[in-house]
Amino acid sequence: MSYLTLDEYQRKWIFTHQSMPLPEGSLAEIKPMTQARSAQLWKENISAHSPDSERLSSTDWPSVENNWIEAVDWMANWESEQTDSLPEAVLAHIDWQDDVTVYFCYEKYNVIETKWSTFKKHWKNFLFYDDGPILIARRRKQALWFNDKGQVKLGTRS
């Protein structure tokens, strides 16, 4: 099996927190991967050697500065009571259809699979943990790399 149930997921609370609980339909779209499947996806798409984004080697594509176009602030939107939307620059950079499968990669053993529409709608929940997660999609080159200083890098995978 490649997935954990949401009840088995150690960070389930980020999707059920009383301040921002997800509806049942959205919870069904959140698919935490098993550690083995997460590690495989991380190795094939992020880094063959580094366990998290803080220890990437200079040969890993996220470490190559030319892969990143710009960094924009996400924290203002996250903290805003007026908007639930990702920053406009992020939405302009990511032109994926809503049904595109995305992978929110917290670290080597912690990856969540969902749909772009679900991530867009509930991105604030995903960023309760903002220690360097990278968002990629199946068969797409665009990528997002969030950091705990409230910035997200917009880029392309090589």
N, C-alpha and C positions, 0 to 999 in steps of 0.2 A: 504494500500500500504506500502511496506517495504522499498522503495527506494525514494530518491529525484532525480530529474533530475540534471544533472551537472550544468545547469544554476541556479538552486535553491541552490546549495551548496555554503556555505559561503567562502570556500577556493578554489573555481574553478580556480582562477588565478594560483595556483601552477602547474596546468596541461596545462595552456594556456599562460604562461609567455613567452614573446618574446625571451628570451634567450634559452628556452628549451620547445617549444610547442610540444605537442603530436599530432600525425596524427589522423584524424577522426576515423579510425578503432580502435585505441587504446583508444581514448576518450570514445567510445561506451562500452569498457570493464571496465571502472571506474564506480562503482556503490556506491555512498554515501548512507548510510542507514539513514532512518528517525531517529529522536532522540529516539523514543519509541523502534524501532528495535535494534538500537545501544545499548541502555541501557539493553535490554534483552540479547543480545549476550555478553556484558561485564559482566553482572551478572552471567551468566551461565559458562563463560570461563575464566574470569580474576579475578573478585572480586565481592562478593555479597554486600559489604559495602563501598568500596573506590571508589571515583569518577574519580581518575586518578592514574597514576603510582607513583606519588610522595607521595601519602598517603595510600599506600597498608598496610594492617595489616600483622602481622607476620604469620598469618594463611593462607594468600593468597599464592598460589603456586609460583608466581614470587618472593616473598620475601624469599623463602627457598633456601639458598645458594647451597645446594646439587643438585638443579635442573639445575644449570649452570655449563657447562664444562670449558669454557674459555671466555675471552673477547678479541676482536680484533679491530684494528683501521679500521673505515670505512671512516673517513674524508679525508684521503690521496686520496683514489679512487674518492670520491665525487668531490674534488677540481681538480683532474687531467684532463688535456686536452688529455692525451694519452689513457685513458681507460674510458669506460662507464660501465664497469663490476663491480659487487659486489666483495668484497674481496674474494680471493680463499678459505680461511677458511670457509666463509659463504656458498659458493657453495658446498664445500665438506661436510659440516654439513647437508645441506638441499638437499636431493636427490629425491625431488618430481618430478613427471611428470609435463609437462608444463600446462596441463589442470586442475590441482588441484586448487580448490577454496581456496583463502586465504583471511584473514581479517586483515587489517592494522588498529589497534586500537589506535587512538590518545588519547582518553579518553572515559569515559562512554557514552557521547552523540555524539561522533564523530568517527564512524567506516566506513571504506571503504571496500567493497567487490570487488575482482578482481580475475584474474587467476594468477598463479605463473609466467607464461611466461610474462604477462604484468608487474607485479611487477619487475621481474628481468630486463626487458628492460628499465623501466622508474623509477627505484628506487630513482634516484636523485631527481625527482619531489616530490615524497612522502616525502622525507627528507628535504624539505624546512622548514618543522616544525619537529624539532628533540627533542621535549621536552618529551622524554620517551615513544615513541610509541612501541607497542608490535605487532609482526607479528605472527599469528597462522594460521593453516589451518584446514579445515574440515577433521575429522577422521585421523589426524596426530598428533604425539606427539612432534615433533621438534618445537622449538620456537626461535624467535629472539627478543631481547629487545635493542633498540637503545637509546643512550643518547646524550645530547647536548655537551658532551665533546669529541665527535668523536669516541666513543666506541660502539660496539654492543656485547651483551652477547649471546652466543650460548648455547642453553639448551633444556630441555625436560619438557613438562608439566606433572604434576603428577595427 
